[in-house]
Amino acid sequence: MRIQNSNVTHSIGFEPEEVRELIVNLIDRKINAYKIEFMQHWEANHNFNAEIISQKIRQLNEKKEELNKHFYEVQQKNQPIDILRVSQILI
């Protein structure tokens, strides 16, 4: 991202680890929300079908692993992270 002020251009850089941490934290928050939802359903009915919630948690964990691998590769190549491209991927 670049900010232009008068005739000076400044680059705002994000380290790959910073971006990875932000995204992983968002995924972890969503996983925790599903775990709370699971507990609420379980408290109301110990026999409820937990498959849908479990599937969502599995999918989020898989996505988190995929992102961790991607960011590890980026870090090994010492590539910069374009925060706008990352947000496009997430949308």
Biopython code that builds the backbone (N, CA, C, O; Angstrom):
import numpy as np
from Bio.PDB.StructureBuilder import StructureBuilder

atoms = [
    (1, "MET", "N", (0.851, -1.153, 0.000)),
    (1, "MET", "CA", (0.000, 0.000, 0.000)),
    (1, "MET", "C", (0.901, 1.220, 0.000)),
    (1, "MET", "O", (1.921, 1.238, 0.688)),
    (2, "ARG", "N", (0.546, 2.212, -0.743)),
    (2, "ARG", "CA", (1.340, 3.432, -0.786)),
    (2, "ARG", "C", (0.478, 4.623, -0.387)),
    (2, "ARG", "O", (-0.691, 4.720, -0.760)),
    (3, "ILE", "N", (1.073, 5.513, 0.368)),
    (3, "ILE", "CA", (0.423, 6.761, 0.757)),
    (3, "ILE", "C", (1.223, 7.891, 0.143)),
    (3, "ILE", "O", (2.444, 7.953, 0.290)),
    (4, "GLN", "N", (0.536, 8.776, -0.540)),
    (4, "GLN", "CA", (1.243, 9.877, -1.159)),
    (4, "GLN", "C", (0.855, 11.164, -0.454)),
    (4, "GLN", "O", (-0.324, 11.489, -0.314)),
    (5, "ASN", "N", (1.861, 11.879, -0.021)),
    (5, "ASN", "CA", (1.679, 13.145, 0.670)),
    (5, "ASN", "C", (2.610, 14.140, 0.015)),
    (5, "ASN", "O", (3.828, 13.981, 0.097)),
    (6, "SER", "N", (2.078, 15.157, -0.629)),
    (6, "SER", "CA", (2.863, 16.124, -1.394)),
    (6, "SER", "C", (3.647, 15.380, -2.470)),
    (6, "SER", "O", (3.067, 14.698, -3.315)),
    (7, "ASN", "N", (4.960, 15.517, -2.429)),
    (7, "ASN", "CA", (5.802, 14.858, -3.415)),
    (7, "ASN", "C", (6.507, 13.635, -2.845)),
    (7, "ASN", "O", (7.396, 13.080, -3.490)),
    (8, "VAL", "N", (6.123, 13.209, -1.644)),
    (8, "VAL", "CA", (6.785, 12.087, -0.991)),
    (8, "VAL", "C", (5.846, 10.888, -0.993)),
    (8, "VAL", "O", (4.672, 11.013, -0.648)),
    (9, "THR", "N", (6.356, 9.745, -1.375)),
    (9, "THR", "CA", (5.575, 8.513, -1.364)),
    (9, "THR", "C", (6.146, 7.597, -0.304)),
    (9, "THR", "O", (7.353, 7.357, -0.264)),
    (10, "HIS", "N", (5.274, 7.081, 0.561)),
    (10, "HIS", "CA", (5.692, 6.177, 1.619)),
    (10, "HIS", "C", (5.053, 4.816, 1.371)),
    (10, "HIS", "O", (3.892, 4.723, 0.973)),
    (11, "SER", "N", (5.812, 3.788, 1.607)),
    (11, "SER", "CA", (5.296, 2.436, 1.464)),
    (11, "SER", "C", (5.002, 1.873, 2.844)),
    (11, "SER", "O", (5.845, 1.920, 3.739)),
    (12, "ILE", "N", (3.794, 1.338, 3.008)),
    (12, "ILE", "CA", (3.426, 0.703, 4.263)),
    (12, "ILE", "C", (3.529, -0.791, 4.021)),
    (12, "ILE", "O", (2.726, -1.364, 3.286)),
    (13, "GLY", "N", (4.506, -1.414, 4.632)),
    (13, "GLY", "CA", (4.730, -2.835, 4.391)),
    (13, "GLY", "C", (4.161, -3.685, 5.497)),
    (13, "GLY", "O", (4.102, -3.269, 6.654)),
    (14, "PHE", "N", (3.752, -4.855, 5.141)),
    (14, "PHE", "CA", (3.301, -5.857, 6.096)),
    (14, "PHE", "C", (4.210, -7.057, 5.950)),
    (14, "PHE", "O", (4.390, -7.589, 4.855)),
    (15, "GLU", "N", (4.770, -7.469, 7.040)),
    (15, "GLU", "CA", (5.581, -8.678, 7.029)),
    (15, "GLU", "C", (4.641, -9.873, 6.847)),
    (15, "GLU", "O", (3.513, -9.857, 7.339)),
    (16, "PRO", "N", (5.100, -10.897, 6.148)),
    (16, "PRO", "CA", (4.244, -12.072, 5.967)),
    (16, "PRO", "C", (3.726, -12.636, 7.286)),
    (16, "PRO", "O", (2.577, -13.071, 7.358)),
    (17, "GLU", "N", (4.545, -12.637, 8.317)),
    (17, "GLU", "CA", (4.125, -13.175, 9.613)),
    (17, "GLU", "C", (2.998, -12.347, 10.222)),
    (17, "GLU", "O", (2.105, -12.896, 10.868)),
    (18, "GLU", "N", (3.033, -11.024, 10.019)),
    (18, "GLU", "CA", (1.969, -10.162, 10.542)),
    (18, "GLU", "C", (0.634, -10.464, 9.861)),
    (18, "GLU", "O", (-0.400, -10.554, 10.522)),
    (19, "VAL", "N", (0.663, -10.616, 8.565)),
    (19, "VAL", "CA", (-0.554, -10.907, 7.807)),
    (19, "VAL", "C", (-1.079, -12.294, 8.178)),
    (19, "VAL", "O", (-2.279, -12.478, 8.382)),
    (20, "ARG", "N", (-0.168, -13.267, 8.264)),
    (20, "ARG", "CA", (-0.559, -14.629, 8.638)),
    (20, "ARG", "C", (-1.219, -14.638, 10.004)),
    (20, "ARG", "O", (-2.251, -15.280, 10.201)),
    (21, "GLU", "N", (-0.621, -13.928, 10.942)),
    (21, "GLU", "CA", (-1.163, -13.880, 12.301)),
    (21, "GLU", "C", (-2.567, -13.280, 12.332)),
    (21, "GLU", "O", (-3.440, -13.779, 13.042)),
    (22, "LEU", "N", (-2.785, -12.223, 11.574)),
    (22, "LEU", "CA", (-4.115, -11.602, 11.514)),
    (22, "LEU", "C", (-5.162, -12.570, 10.974)),
    (22, "LEU", "O", (-6.246, -12.708, 11.543)),
    (23, "ILE", "N", (-4.830, -13.237, 9.875)),
    (23, "ILE", "CA", (-5.792, -14.136, 9.252)),
    (23, "ILE", "C", (-6.050, -15.355, 10.127)),
    (23, "ILE", "O", (-7.197, -15.768, 10.297)),
    (24, "VAL", "N", (-4.995, -15.929, 10.679)),
    (24, "VAL", "CA", (-5.151, -17.104, 11.535)),
    (24, "VAL", "C", (-5.971, -16.750, 12.772)),
    (24, "VAL", "O", (-6.793, -17.552, 13.215)),
    (25, "ASN", "N", (-5.761, -15.565, 13.331)),
    (25, "ASN", "CA", (-6.559, -15.140, 14.486)),
    (25, "ASN", "C", (-8.037, -15.020, 14.138)),
    (25, "ASN", "O", (-8.897, -15.369, 14.947)),
    (26, "LEU", "N", (-8.335, -14.529, 12.944)),
    (26, "LEU", "CA", (-9.737, -14.449, 12.511)),
    (26, "LEU", "C", (-10.351, -15.833, 12.380)),
    (26, "LEU", "O", (-11.483, -16.064, 12.804)),
    (27, "ILE", "N", (-9.603, -16.743, 11.796)),
    (27, "ILE", "CA", (-10.094, -18.122, 11.645)),
    (27, "ILE", "C", (-10.295, -18.757, 13.018)),
    (27, "ILE", "O", (-11.311, -19.407, 13.260)),
    (28, "ASP", "N", (-9.333, -18.571, 13.913)),
    (28, "ASP", "CA", (-9.445, -19.135, 15.263)),
    (28, "ASP", "C", (-10.663, -18.578, 16.009)),
    (28, "ASP", "O", (-11.329, -19.307, 16.745)),
    (29, "ARG", "N", (-10.948, -17.299, 15.821)),
    (29, "ARG", "CA", (-12.136, -16.715, 16.464)),
    (29, "ARG", "C", (-13.409, -17.367, 15.945)),
    (29, "ARG", "O", (-14.337, -17.625, 16.711)),
    (30, "LYS", "N", (-13.450, -17.635, 14.643)),
    (30, "LYS", "CA", (-14.633, -18.275, 14.062)),
    (30, "LYS", "C", (-14.755, -19.711, 14.566)),
    (30, "LYS", "O", (-15.860, -20.166, 14.863)),
    (31, "ILE", "N", (-13.643, -20.427, 14.667)),
    (31, "ILE", "CA", (-13.655, -21.786, 15.208)),
    (31, "ILE", "C", (-14.182, -21.763, 16.639)),
    (31, "ILE", "O", (-15.020, -22.588, 17.002)),
    (32, "ASN", "N", (-13.705, -20.836, 17.444)),
    (32, "ASN", "CA", (-14.164, -20.744, 18.832)),
    (32, "ASN", "C", (-15.656, -20.431, 18.910)),
    (32, "ASN", "O", (-16.349, -20.928, 19.798)),
    (33, "ALA", "N", (-16.153, -19.608, 17.983)),
    (33, "ALA", "CA", (-17.589, -19.311, 17.953)),
    (33, "ALA", "C", (-18.387, -20.578, 17.667)),
    (33, "ALA", "O", (-19.436, -20.800, 18.272)),
    (34, "TYR", "N", (-17.897, -21.410, 16.749)),
    (34, "TYR", "CA", (-18.575, -22.681, 16.468)),
    (34, "TYR", "C", (-18.505, -23.629, 17.660)),
    (34, "TYR", "O", (-19.455, -24.367, 17.920)),
    (35, "LYS", "N", (-17.404, -23.617, 18.378)),
    (35, "LYS", "CA", (-17.286, -24.464, 19.570)),
    (35, "LYS", "C", (-18.288, -24.033, 20.644)),
    (35, "LYS", "O", (-18.880, -24.873, 21.322)),
    (36, "ILE", "N", (-18.470, -22.733, 20.792)),
    (36, "ILE", "CA", (-19.465, -22.229, 21.746)),
    (36, "ILE", "C", (-20.866, -22.630, 21.300)),
    (36, "ILE", "O", (-21.694, -23.044, 22.111)),
    (37, "GLU", "N", (-21.119, -22.501, 19.993)),
    (37, "GLU", "CA", (-22.417, -22.923, 19.454)),
    (37, "GLU", "C", (-22.645, -24.411, 19.724)),
    (37, "GLU", "O", (-23.745, -24.813, 20.103)),
    (38, "PHE", "N", (-21.614, -25.222, 19.531)),
    (38, "PHE", "CA", (-21.694, -26.650, 19.812)),
    (38, "PHE", "C", (-22.096, -26.890, 21.267)),
    (38, "PHE", "O", (-23.008, -27.670, 21.543)),
    (39, "MET", "N", (-21.414, -26.220, 22.192)),
    (39, "MET", "CA", (-21.692, -26.403, 23.623)),
    (39, "MET", "C", (-23.121, -25.981, 23.969)),
    (39, "MET", "O", (-23.781, -26.631, 24.779)),
    (40, "GLN", "N", (-23.596, -24.900, 23.360)),
    (40, "GLN", "CA", (-24.958, -24.449, 23.622)),
    (40, "GLN", "C", (-25.973, -25.501, 23.170)),
    (40, "GLN", "O", (-26.928, -25.805, 23.885)),
    (41, "HIS", "N", (-25.752, -26.050, 21.980)),
    (41, "HIS", "CA", (-26.661, -27.094, 21.489)),
    (41, "HIS", "C", (-26.567, -28.349, 22.361)),
    (41, "HIS", "O", (-27.582, -28.972, 22.675)),
    (42, "TRP", "N", (-25.352, -28.711, 22.746)),
    (42, "TRP", "CA", (-25.142, -29.913, 23.542)),
    (42, "TRP", "C", (-25.799, -29.786, 24.918)),
    (42, "TRP", "O", (-26.376, -30.748, 25.424)),
    (43, "GLU", "N", (-25.710, -28.595, 25.522)),
    (43, "GLU", "CA", (-26.346, -28.384, 26.827)),
    (43, "GLU", "C", (-27.860, -28.532, 26.727)),
    (43, "GLU", "O", (-28.500, -29.040, 27.648)),
    (44, "ALA", "N", (-28.431, -28.089, 25.610)),
    (44, "ALA", "CA", (-29.883, -28.179, 25.431)),
    (44, "ALA", "C", (-30.327, -29.597, 25.072)),
    (44, "ALA", "O", (-31.414, -30.032, 25.449)),
    (45, "ASN", "N", (-29.470, -30.311, 24.337)),
    (45, "ASN", "CA", (-29.840, -31.650, 23.871)),
    (45, "ASN", "C", (-28.572, -32.447, 23.605)),
    (45, "ASN", "O", (-27.884, -32.215, 22.611)),
    (46, "HIS", "N", (-28.268, -33.380, 24.488)),
    (46, "HIS", "CA", (-27.048, -34.171, 24.360)),
    (46, "HIS", "C", (-27.047, -35.064, 23.117)),
    (46, "HIS", "O", (-26.002, -35.597, 22.747)),
    (47, "ASN", "N", (-28.171, -35.229, 22.486)),
    (47, "ASN", "CA", (-28.272, -36.097, 21.314)),
    (47, "ASN", "C", (-28.375, -35.334, 19.993)),
    (47, "ASN", "O", (-28.729, -35.920, 18.970)),
    (48, "PHE", "N", (-28.072, -34.047, 20.003)),
    (48, "PHE", "CA", (-28.215, -33.276, 18.763)),
    (48, "PHE", "C", (-27.166, -33.720, 17.740)),
    (48, "PHE", "O", (-26.124, -34.270, 18.097)),
    (49, "ASN", "N", (-27.460, -33.471, 16.476)),
    (49, "ASN", "CA", (-26.545, -33.834, 15.387)),
    (49, "ASN", "C", (-25.490, -32.747, 15.255)),
    (49, "ASN", "O", (-25.786, -31.641, 14.802)),
    (50, "ALA", "N", (-24.268, -33.058, 15.648)),
    (50, "ALA", "CA", (-23.172, -32.090, 15.655)),
    (50, "ALA", "C", (-22.379, -32.080, 14.358)),
    (50, "ALA", "O", (-21.377, -31.372, 14.253)),
    (51, "GLU", "N", (-22.808, -32.848, 13.374)),
    (51, "GLU", "CA", (-22.017, -33.006, 12.153)),
    (51, "GLU", "C", (-21.811, -31.690, 11.406)),
    (51, "GLU", "O", (-20.711, -31.433, 10.916)),
    (52, "ILE", "N", (-22.824, -30.867, 11.311)),
    (52, "ILE", "CA", (-22.695, -29.608, 10.562)),
    (52, "ILE", "C", (-21.652, -28.706, 11.219)),
    (52, "ILE", "O", (-20.790, -28.154, 10.535)),
    (53, "ILE", "N", (-21.726, -28.558, 12.520)),
    (53, "ILE", "CA", (-20.764, -27.718, 13.233)),
    (53, "ILE", "C", (-19.366, -28.325, 13.135)),
    (53, "ILE", "O", (-18.392, -27.609, 12.903)),
    (54, "SER", "N", (-19.269, -29.620, 13.308)),
    (54, "SER", "CA", (-17.968, -30.290, 13.217)),
    (54, "SER", "C", (-17.362, -30.125, 11.832)),
    (54, "SER", "O", (-16.154, -29.930, 11.697)),
    (55, "GLN", "N", (-18.190, -30.203, 10.816)),
    (55, "GLN", "CA", (-17.716, -30.035, 9.443)),
    (55, "GLN", "C", (-17.177, -28.616, 9.227)),
    (55, "GLN", "O", (-16.135, -28.441, 8.595)),
    (56, "LYS", "N", (-17.874, -27.617, 9.742)),
    (56, "LYS", "CA", (-17.420, -26.232, 9.606)),
    (56, "LYS", "C", (-16.079, -26.026, 10.307)),
    (56, "LYS", "O", (-15.198, -25.340, 9.787)),
    (57, "ILE", "N", (-15.930, -26.615, 11.477)),
    (57, "ILE", "CA", (-14.670, -26.502, 12.217)),
    (57, "ILE", "C", (-13.544, -27.187, 11.442)),
    (57, "ILE", "O", (-12.442, -26.647, 11.350)),
    (58, "ARG", "N", (-13.811, -28.372, 10.885)),
    (58, "ARG", "CA", (-12.803, -29.081, 10.077)),
    (58, "ARG", "C", (-12.389, -28.245, 8.871)),
    (58, "ARG", "O", (-11.202, -28.142, 8.561)),
    (59, "GLN", "N", (-13.364, -27.649, 8.194)),
    (59, "GLN", "CA", (-13.067, -26.836, 7.016)),
    (59, "GLN", "C", (-12.204, -25.630, 7.383)),
    (59, "GLN", "O", (-11.263, -25.287, 6.666)),
    (60, "LEU", "N", (-12.528, -25.001, 8.490)),
    (60, "LEU", "CA", (-11.730, -23.854, 8.918)),
    (60, "LEU", "C", (-10.315, -24.268, 9.306)),
    (60, "LEU", "O", (-9.359, -23.553, 9.008)),
    (61, "ASN", "N", (-10.172, -25.406, 9.963)),
    (61, "ASN", "CA", (-8.837, -25.902, 10.302)),
    (61, "ASN", "C", (-8.041, -26.240, 9.042)),
    (61, "ASN", "O", (-6.839, -25.982, 8.981)),
    (62, "GLU", "N", (-8.699, -26.810, 8.048)),
    (62, "GLU", "CA", (-8.030, -27.105, 6.777)),
    (62, "GLU", "C", (-7.581, -25.817, 6.093)),
    (62, "GLU", "O", (-6.465, -25.739, 5.579)),
    (63, "LYS", "N", (-8.441, -24.819, 6.087)),
    (63, "LYS", "CA", (-8.096, -23.533, 5.474)),
    (63, "LYS", "C", (-6.932, -22.888, 6.209)),
    (63, "LYS", "O", (-6.049, -22.295, 5.590)),
    (64, "LYS", "N", (-6.936, -23.007, 7.531)),
    (64, "LYS", "CA", (-5.846, -22.442, 8.324)),
    (64, "LYS", "C", (-4.519, -23.120, 7.979)),
    (64, "LYS", "O", (-3.495, -22.450, 7.843)),
    (65, "GLU", "N", (-4.537, -24.438, 7.838)),
    (65, "GLU", "CA", (-3.324, -25.177, 7.456)),
    (65, "GLU", "C", (-2.845, -24.753, 6.066)),
    (65, "GLU", "O", (-1.649, -24.562, 5.845)),
    (66, "GLU", "N", (-3.781, -24.611, 5.142)),
    (66, "GLU", "CA", (-3.444, -24.187, 3.782)),
    (66, "GLU", "C", (-2.796, -22.800, 3.798)),
    (66, "GLU", "O", (-1.789, -22.572, 3.127)),
    (67, "LEU", "N", (-3.372, -21.890, 4.556)),
    (67, "LEU", "CA", (-2.806, -20.542, 4.649)),
    (67, "LEU", "C", (-1.438, -20.557, 5.310)),
    (67, "LEU", "O", (-0.537, -19.838, 4.878)),
    (68, "ASN", "N", (-1.268, -21.358, 6.345)),
    (68, "ASN", "CA", (0.034, -21.449, 7.007)),
    (68, "ASN", "C", (1.099, -21.936, 6.030)),
    (68, "ASN", "O", (2.213, -21.413, 6.020)),
    (69, "LYS", "N", (0.767, -22.933, 5.210)),
    (69, "LYS", "CA", (1.716, -23.425, 4.212)),
    (69, "LYS", "C", (2.054, -22.344, 3.207)),
    (69, "LYS", "O", (3.216, -22.155, 2.849)),
    (70, "HIS", "N", (1.022, -21.628, 2.751)),
    (70, "HIS", "CA", (1.234, -20.556, 1.779)),
    (70, "HIS", "C", (2.152, -19.485, 2.357)),
    (70, "HIS", "O", (3.103, -19.062, 1.700)),
    (71, "PHE", "N", (1.877, -19.053, 3.559)),
    (71, "PHE", "CA", (2.685, -17.995, 4.162)),
    (71, "PHE", "C", (4.101, -18.480, 4.476)),
    (71, "PHE", "O", (5.044, -17.690, 4.432)),
    (72, "TYR", "N", (4.259, -19.751, 4.787)),
    (72, "TYR", "CA", (5.595, -20.302, 5.000)),
    (72, "TYR", "C", (6.403, -20.221, 3.704)),
    (72, "TYR", "O", (7.572, -19.835, 3.715)),
    (73, "GLU", "N", (5.767, -20.590, 2.582)),
    (73, "GLU", "CA", (6.443, -20.508, 1.281)),
    (73, "GLU", "C", (6.813, -19.069, 0.942)),
    (73, "GLU", "O", (7.912, -18.809, 0.452)),
    (74, "VAL", "N", (5.908, -18.142, 1.197)),
    (74, "VAL", "CA", (6.177, -16.728, 0.932)),
    (74, "VAL", "C", (7.345, -16.254, 1.785)),
    (74, "VAL", "O", (8.225, -15.541, 1.302)),
    (75, "GLN", "N", (7.351, -16.643, 3.031)),
    (75, "GLN", "CA", (8.407, -16.235, 3.944)),
    (75, "GLN", "C", (9.753, -16.814, 3.496)),
    (75, "GLN", "O", (10.766, -16.117, 3.554)),
    (76, "GLN", "N", (9.781, -18.061, 3.056)),
    (76, "GLN", "CA", (11.021, -18.683, 2.593)),
    (76, "GLN", "C", (11.579, -17.985, 1.353)),
    (76, "GLN", "O", (12.794, -17.908, 1.171)),
    (77, "LYS", "N", (10.690, -17.482, 0.507)),
    (77, "LYS", "CA", (11.107, -16.785, -0.713)),
    (77, "LYS", "C", (11.375, -15.309, -0.456)),
    (77, "LYS", "O", (11.825, -14.586, -1.344)),
    (78, "ASN", "N", (11.090, -14.863, 0.782)),
    (78, "ASN", "CA", (11.290, -13.465, 1.169)),
    (78, "ASN", "C", (10.495, -12.520, 0.268)),
    (78, "ASN", "O", (10.986, -11.462, -0.128)),
    (79, "GLN", "N", (9.266, -12.915, -0.048)),
    (79, "GLN", "CA", (8.405, -12.111, -0.901)),
    (79, "GLN", "C", (7.591, -11.133, -0.050)),
    (79, "GLN", "O", (7.213, -11.457, 1.076)),
    (80, "PRO", "N", (7.324, -9.946, -0.582)),
    (80, "PRO", "CA", (6.443, -9.025, 0.142)),
    (80, "PRO", "C", (5.000, -9.487, 0.053)),
    (80, "PRO", "O", (4.634, -10.245, -0.845)),
    (81, "ILE", "N", (4.196, -9.032, 0.980)),
    (81, "ILE", "CA", (2.769, -9.363, 0.994)),
    (81, "ILE", "C", (1.981, -8.133, 0.570)),
    (81, "ILE", "O", (2.150, -7.050, 1.130)),
    (82, "ASP", "N", (1.132, -8.309, -0.410)),
    (82, "ASP", "CA", (0.230, -7.254, -0.847)),
    (82, "ASP", "C", (-1.083, -7.459, -0.110)),
    (82, "ASP", "O", (-1.841, -8.372, -0.437)),
    (83, "ILE", "N", (-1.361, -6.616, 0.886)),
    (83, "ILE", "CA", (-2.528, -6.786, 1.747)),
    (83, "ILE", "C", (-3.820, -6.721, 0.940)),
    (83, "ILE", "O", (-4.808, -7.348, 1.322)),
    (84, "LEU", "N", (-3.839, -5.981, -0.160)),
    (84, "LEU", "CA", (-5.044, -5.914, -0.977)),
    (84, "LEU", "C", (-5.307, -7.250, -1.661)),
    (84, "LEU", "O", (-6.463, -7.658, -1.765)),
    (85, "ARG", "N", (-4.274, -7.942, -2.128)),
    (85, "ARG", "CA", (-4.458, -9.251, -2.738)),
    (85, "ARG", "C", (-4.923, -10.264, -1.714)),
    (85, "ARG", "O", (-5.764, -11.112, -2.012)),
    (86, "VAL", "N", (-4.388, -10.183, -0.516)),
    (86, "VAL", "CA", (-4.805, -11.117, 0.543)),
    (86, "VAL", "C", (-6.280, -10.913, 0.843)),
    (86, "VAL", "O", (-7.014, -11.890, 0.993)),
    (87, "SER", "N", (-6.733, -9.669, 0.935)),
    (87, "SER", "CA", (-8.139, -9.414, 1.235)),
    (87, "SER", "C", (-9.027, -9.887, 0.083)),
    (87, "SER", "O", (-10.148, -10.336, 0.327)),
    (88, "GLN", "N", (-8.566, -9.801, -1.147)),
    (88, "GLN", "CA", (-9.336, -10.309, -2.280)),
    (88, "GLN", "C", (-9.480, -11.813, -2.197)),
    (88, "GLN", "O", (-10.536, -12.359, -2.517)),
    (89, "ILE", "N", (-8.426, -12.481, -1.772)),
    (89, "ILE", "CA", (-8.474, -13.939, -1.634)),
    (89, "ILE", "C", (-9.503, -14.315, -0.573)),
    (89, "ILE", "O", (-10.250, -15.278, -0.743)),
    (90, "LEU", "N", (-9.543, -13.559, 0.514)),
    (90, "LEU", "CA", (-10.448, -13.878, 1.611)),
    (90, "LEU", "C", (-11.903, -13.623, 1.255)),
    (90, "LEU", "O", (-12.792, -14.320, 1.743)),
    (91, "ILE", "N", (-12.148, -12.651, 0.428)),
    (91, "ILE", "CA", (-13.520, -12.328, 0.048)),
    (91, "ILE", "C", (-14.000, -13.383, -0.896)),
    (91, "ILE", "O", (-15.140, -13.325, -1.358)),
]
sb = StructureBuilder()
sb.init_structure("model")
sb.init_model(0)
sb.init_chain("A")
sb.init_seg("    ")
for serial, (resi, resn, name, xyz) in enumerate(atoms, 1):
    if name == "N":
        sb.init_residue(resn, " ", resi, " ")
    sb.init_atom(name, np.array(xyz, "f"), 0.0, 1.0, " ", f" {name:<3s}", serial, name[0])
structure = sb.get_structure()
